[in-house]
Amino acid sequence: MKTIRWGILGTGRIAHKFASDLKLVKDAELVAVGSRSQKSADDFNKKFPVKHVHDSYEALVQNPEVDVIYIATPHNLHCENTLLCLRHNKAVLCEKPFAMNSRQAATMISYAKEQKVFLMEALWTKFHPHYLKMQEMIGEGLLGKVRAILVNFGFKPITPIPARLFDPGLGGGTLMDIGIYNVFIAMSILGKPDHIDAVMTPASTGVDEQCAILFRYKNGAMAQLFSTFSSNLATEADICGSEGRIRLTSRFYEPSSTVEFYNERVDSREIIPVAKEPGFGYQYEARHVNDCLRKGLTESPVVSFNDTLLLMETLDKIRDVAGIRYPADEVDGRN
């Protein structure tokens, strides 16, 4: 494949950002878009002209000129949309959260293995230069032993407030929308927590308007994670060790973040240089998917199936402890 041909399933805001960044991937071409309405597909095509404009997801997945599909629909549709793509042998990059719960995630991954078709969760932060630099510094021992992680992510939604933020049917609430980044960062450094404490402030719809999480580890390390739709927070992450501290400044989950290193041995603060590119930051994961497809892989070595399942299982546990429930849980038979 000289050029990897992409389709986008869904036409919302994140689909627009991904389409914009795909232009920065030299061996990729956006050839098709699929929406549930012709008008939405046509509107998308006006901004990002493509060869094929489909008025249904079914038509998109049946297009023989599409190699891989980026799923950009609301959380509650990710499982259904992914299975549709896999059924038609289309490689999939599925936006986070991967699914509504771990049972859905396991079903998606099992079917991808059965079909022998590539599938990956779109945890874009894992491919960003600032995140890779942070991991490199930790691996070099610059922090000593990591003892604490503090992450805050919060904003006050402005009107008109997107329905998905508070609708339980759409997987609303802070945990699944923004808190997932907090959980991901903590687990990517400290691993699976040995104990989870979590509480939430419910919105009028029942989803979490605020969520506070504490991860505890047998080695004494802790991670304190907080997400909210009630106030604007700094949206920074502090990774604290016995010898130093790394701060990922606002927004810690995006490539625009700055890496600050506080060296306690010499009492100094240093801004670590990190390469920057134009765009929103979706081009990095798209390049990785292209590379995987060229190698004939069906699973990413960076965002593995085990990684995705562990993250979803941890989110399930947090929701169980905090009392966050979704209609999808009842359908899937969760208690």
C-alpha positions as CSV (number, residue, x, y, z in Angstrom):
1,M,0.0,0.0,0.0
2,K,1.7,3.2,-1.2
3,T,-1.0,5.3,0.5
4,I,-3.2,4.2,3.4
5,R,-6.7,5.2,2.6
6,W,-8.7,6.5,5.5
7,G,-12.4,6.8,6.2
8,I,-14.0,8.7,9.1
9,L,-17.1,7.4,10.8
10,G,-18.9,10.3,12.4
11,T,-18.8,14.0,11.6
12,G,-18.5,15.8,14.9
13,R,-15.9,18.2,16.2
14,I,-13.2,15.6,16.8
15,A,-13.7,14.2,13.3
16,H,-12.9,17.6,11.9
17,K,-9.7,17.8,14.0
18,F,-8.6,14.3,12.9
19,A,-9.3,15.1,9.3
20,S,-7.2,18.3,9.5
21,D,-4.3,16.5,11.1
22,L,-4.4,13.6,8.6
23,K,-3.1,16.1,6.0
24,L,0.1,16.1,7.9
25,V,0.6,12.3,7.4
26,K,2.5,12.0,4.1
27,D,1.4,8.4,3.4
28,A,-2.3,8.8,4.3
29,E,-5.3,10.0,2.3
30,L,-8.8,10.8,3.6
31,V,-11.0,9.2,0.9
32,A,-14.4,8.8,2.6
33,V,-16.7,10.0,5.3
34,G,-19.8,8.4,6.7
35,S,-22.6,10.0,8.6
36,R,-26.2,9.1,9.6
37,S,-27.4,12.0,7.5
38,Q,-26.6,13.2,4.0
39,K,-26.6,16.9,5.2
40,S,-24.0,16.2,7.9
41,A,-21.8,14.3,5.4
42,D,-22.2,17.1,2.8
43,D,-21.3,19.7,5.4
44,F,-18.2,17.8,6.4
45,N,-17.2,17.4,2.7
46,K,-17.4,21.2,2.2
47,K,-14.6,21.6,4.7
48,F,-12.7,18.4,4.0
49,P,-13.4,17.3,0.4
50,V,-13.3,13.6,0.0
51,K,-13.9,11.2,-2.9
52,H,-16.8,9.4,-1.2
53,V,-19.5,11.0,0.8
54,H,-21.8,8.4,2.5
55,D,-25.1,9.0,4.2
56,S,-24.8,5.9,6.4
57,Y,-22.2,4.0,8.3
58,E,-23.0,0.8,6.4
59,A,-22.2,2.4,3.1
60,L,-18.8,3.6,4.5
61,V,-17.7,0.2,5.7
62,Q,-18.7,-1.4,2.4
63,N,-16.5,1.0,0.4
64,P,-13.7,-1.1,-1.1
65,E,-11.4,1.9,-1.4
66,V,-11.2,2.4,2.4
67,D,-8.4,0.6,4.2
68,V,-8.9,1.9,7.8
69,I,-11.7,3.8,9.6
70,Y,-11.4,6.3,12.4
71,I,-14.4,6.1,14.7
72,A,-15.4,9.5,16.0
73,T,-18.9,8.9,17.3
74,P,-20.3,9.3,20.9
75,H,-19.0,6.9,23.5
76,N,-22.0,4.7,23.6
77,L,-21.7,3.9,19.9
78,H,-18.1,2.8,19.8
79,C,-18.7,-0.9,20.4
80,E,-21.5,-1.1,17.8
81,N,-19.6,0.9,15.2
82,T,-16.3,-1.0,15.7
83,L,-18.0,-4.3,15.3
84,L,-19.6,-3.0,12.1
85,C,-16.2,-2.1,10.6
86,L,-14.6,-5.3,11.7
87,R,-17.4,-7.3,10.2
88,H,-16.5,-5.8,6.8
89,N,-12.7,-6.3,7.3
90,K,-11.9,-2.6,7.9
91,A,-9.0,-1.8,10.2
92,V,-10.2,0.5,13.1
93,L,-8.8,3.3,15.1
94,C,-11.5,3.8,17.8
95,E,-11.7,7.1,19.8
96,K,-11.4,6.9,23.5
97,P,-13.1,5.7,25.7
98,F,-12.8,2.5,23.7
99,A,-16.1,1.2,25.0
100,M,-18.7,1.8,27.7
101,N,-17.3,-1.0,29.9
102,S,-14.8,-3.8,29.9
103,R,-17.3,-6.4,28.6
104,Q,-17.9,-4.4,25.5
105,A,-14.1,-3.9,25.1
106,A,-13.5,-7.6,25.4
107,T,-16.1,-8.3,22.8
108,M,-14.5,-5.8,20.4
109,I,-11.0,-7.2,20.9
110,S,-12.2,-10.8,20.6
111,Y,-13.9,-10.2,17.3
112,A,-10.9,-8.3,15.9
113,K,-8.7,-11.3,16.8
114,E,-11.2,-13.6,15.2
115,Q,-11.4,-11.5,12.0
116,K,-7.6,-11.0,12.0
117,V,-8.2,-7.2,11.5
118,F,-6.3,-4.4,13.0
119,L,-7.9,-2.6,16.0
120,M,-6.5,0.1,18.3
121,E,-7.8,2.5,20.9
122,A,-7.1,6.1,20.0
123,L,-5.1,7.1,23.1
124,W,-3.4,9.9,21.3
125,T,-1.4,11.1,24.3
126,K,0.7,8.0,24.2
127,F,2.3,9.1,20.9
128,H,2.9,12.7,21.8
129,P,6.5,13.9,22.0
130,H,6.0,15.4,25.5
131,Y,4.6,12.2,26.9
132,L,7.5,10.2,25.3
133,K,10.0,12.6,26.8
134,M,8.4,12.2,30.2
135,Q,8.6,8.4,30.0
136,E,12.2,8.7,28.9
137,M,13.1,10.9,31.9
138,I,11.4,8.5,34.3
139,G,13.2,5.5,32.7
140,E,16.5,7.3,33.1
141,G,15.9,7.5,36.8
142,L,15.9,11.3,37.0
143,L,13.0,11.2,39.4
144,G,14.3,8.4,41.6
145,K,11.4,6.3,42.8
146,V,8.0,7.7,41.8
147,R,6.0,8.2,45.0
148,A,3.1,10.3,44.0
149,I,1.1,11.5,41.0
150,L,-1.3,14.4,41.1
151,V,-3.5,15.1,38.1
152,N,-6.4,17.6,37.8
153,F,-8.6,18.1,34.7
154,G,-11.6,20.3,34.8
155,F,-13.5,23.0,32.9
156,K,-16.9,24.6,33.0
157,P,-18.9,23.8,29.8
158,I,-20.1,26.8,28.0
159,T,-23.5,27.1,26.4
160,P,-24.8,25.5,24.4
161,I,-23.6,22.6,26.5
162,P,-23.1,19.4,24.4
163,A,-25.7,16.8,25.3
164,R,-23.0,14.1,25.5
165,L,-21.4,15.7,28.6
166,F,-24.3,14.9,31.0
167,D,-26.4,12.2,29.2
168,P,-25.9,8.8,30.8
169,G,-27.1,7.1,27.6
170,L,-24.1,8.7,25.8
171,G,-21.6,7.8,28.5
172,G,-21.6,11.3,30.0
173,G,-19.8,12.6,33.1
174,T,-16.3,13.6,33.8
175,L,-14.7,10.2,34.3
176,M,-15.3,8.8,30.8
177,D,-14.8,12.1,29.0
178,I,-11.8,13.7,30.6
179,G,-11.0,11.7,33.8
180,I,-9.8,8.9,31.6
181,Y,-6.7,10.9,30.8
182,N,-6.0,11.2,34.5
183,V,-6.4,7.4,35.0
184,F,-4.3,6.7,31.9
185,I,-1.4,8.9,33.0
186,A,-1.3,7.4,36.5
187,M,-1.4,3.8,35.2
188,S,1.2,4.4,32.5
189,I,3.7,5.3,35.2
190,L,2.6,3.3,38.3
191,G,0.7,0.4,36.7
192,K,-2.5,-1.2,38.0
193,P,-3.4,0.1,41.4
194,D,-3.7,-2.3,44.3
195,H,-6.6,-0.4,45.9
196,I,-9.0,2.2,44.5
197,D,-11.0,4.8,46.4
198,A,-13.4,7.0,44.5
199,V,-16.3,9.4,45.2
200,M,-18.3,11.6,42.9
201,T,-20.7,14.5,42.9
202,P,-23.7,13.6,40.7
203,A,-25.2,15.9,38.1
204,S,-29.0,16.2,37.8
205,T,-28.8,13.4,35.3
206,G,-27.0,11.0,37.6
207,V,-23.6,11.1,35.9
208,D,-20.5,12.4,37.7
209,E,-20.2,16.2,37.6
210,Q,-17.1,15.8,39.7
211,C,-15.0,12.7,40.4
212,A,-12.1,12.2,42.9
213,I,-10.0,9.1,42.7
214,L,-7.2,7.8,44.9
215,F,-5.0,4.9,43.7
216,R,-2.9,3.2,46.4
217,Y,0.0,0.8,45.7
218,K,1.6,-1.8,47.9
219,N,5.0,0.0,47.6
220,G,3.5,3.1,49.2
221,A,3.0,5.1,46.0
222,M,-0.3,7.0,45.5
223,A,-2.0,8.8,42.7
224,Q,-4.6,11.5,43.3
225,L,-6.9,12.2,40.3
226,F,-9.6,14.8,40.1
227,S,-12.0,15.7,37.2
228,T,-14.8,18.2,37.2
229,F,-17.3,20.1,35.0
230,S,-17.9,22.5,37.8
231,S,-14.8,24.7,37.6
232,N,-11.9,25.6,35.4
233,L,-8.8,23.8,36.6
234,A,-5.1,24.2,35.7
235,T,-5.3,20.8,33.9
236,E,-1.7,19.8,34.8
237,A,0.0,16.6,35.9
238,D,2.7,16.3,38.5
239,I,4.8,13.2,38.7
240,C,6.8,13.2,41.9
241,G,9.8,11.1,42.8
242,S,12.4,10.8,45.6
243,E,14.9,12.8,43.5
244,G,12.8,15.2,41.5
245,R,9.4,16.1,39.9
246,I,8.1,16.5,36.4
247,R,5.2,18.8,35.7
248,L,3.2,18.6,32.5
249,T,1.6,22.0,32.2
250,S,-1.8,22.7,30.8
251,R,-3.0,20.9,28.8
252,F,-1.1,17.8,30.1
253,Y,-2.8,15.4,27.6
254,E,-2.1,17.5,24.5
255,P,1.2,18.0,22.6
256,S,1.0,21.7,23.5
257,S,2.0,20.8,27.1
258,T,5.4,21.9,28.4
259,V,7.6,19.5,30.3
260,E,9.1,21.1,33.5
261,F,11.7,19.3,35.5
262,Y,12.3,20.1,39.2
263,N,15.6,18.6,40.3
264,E,15.7,18.4,44.1
265,R,19.4,17.5,44.2
266,V,20.4,21.0,43.0
267,D,17.1,22.8,43.7
268,S,16.6,23.8,40.0
269,R,13.7,24.2,37.6
270,E,14.3,23.4,33.9
271,I,12.0,23.5,30.9
272,I,12.8,20.4,28.8
273,P,12.9,21.1,25.0
274,V,10.4,18.9,23.1
275,A,9.8,18.9,19.4
276,K,6.6,20.6,18.3
277,E,4.6,20.1,15.1
278,P,1.7,22.1,13.6
279,G,-1.8,20.5,14.1
280,F,-3.8,19.3,17.0
281,G,-1.8,16.2,17.6
282,Y,-3.8,13.4,16.0
283,Q,-1.2,12.9,13.2
284,Y,1.1,11.0,15.6
285,E,-1.4,8.1,16.2
286,A,-2.4,8.1,12.5
287,R,1.3,7.6,11.5
288,H,1.5,4.7,14.0
289,V,-1.6,3.0,12.6
290,N,-0.2,3.4,9.0
291,D,3.0,1.8,10.2
292,C,1.2,-1.1,11.8
293,L,-0.9,-1.7,8.7
294,R,2.2,-1.7,6.4
295,K,3.7,-4.3,8.7
296,G,0.6,-6.4,8.6
297,L,0.0,-6.1,12.3
298,T,-3.5,-6.7,13.8
299,E,-2.5,-5.2,17.2
300,S,-0.5,-2.1,18.2
301,P,2.7,-2.8,20.1
302,V,2.2,0.6,21.8
303,V,-1.5,0.5,22.7
304,S,-1.9,-3.2,23.2
305,F,-5.2,-5.1,23.7
306,N,-4.1,-5.8,27.3
307,D,-3.5,-2.1,27.9
308,T,-7.0,-1.3,26.6
309,L,-8.6,-4.0,28.7
310,L,-6.8,-3.0,31.9
311,L,-7.8,0.6,31.4
312,M,-11.4,-0.3,30.8
313,E,-11.4,-2.7,33.8
314,T,-10.0,0.0,36.0
315,L,-12.6,2.5,34.8
316,D,-15.3,-0.1,35.6
317,K,-13.9,-0.5,39.1
318,I,-13.8,3.3,39.7
319,R,-17.4,3.5,38.6
320,D,-18.4,0.7,40.8
321,V,-16.8,2.3,43.9
322,A,-18.1,5.8,43.1
323,G,-21.6,4.7,42.0
324,I,-21.5,5.8,38.4
325,R,-23.9,3.7,36.3
326,Y,-24.9,3.7,32.6
327,P,-27.8,2.1,30.7
328,A,-25.2,0.1,28.8
329,D,-24.2,-1.7,32.0
330,E,-27.7,-3.0,32.4
331,V,-27.8,-4.2,28.8
332,D,-24.5,-6.0,29.3
333,G,-25.7,-7.6,32.5
334,R,-23.4,-5.8,34.9
335,N,-24.6,-5.5,38.5
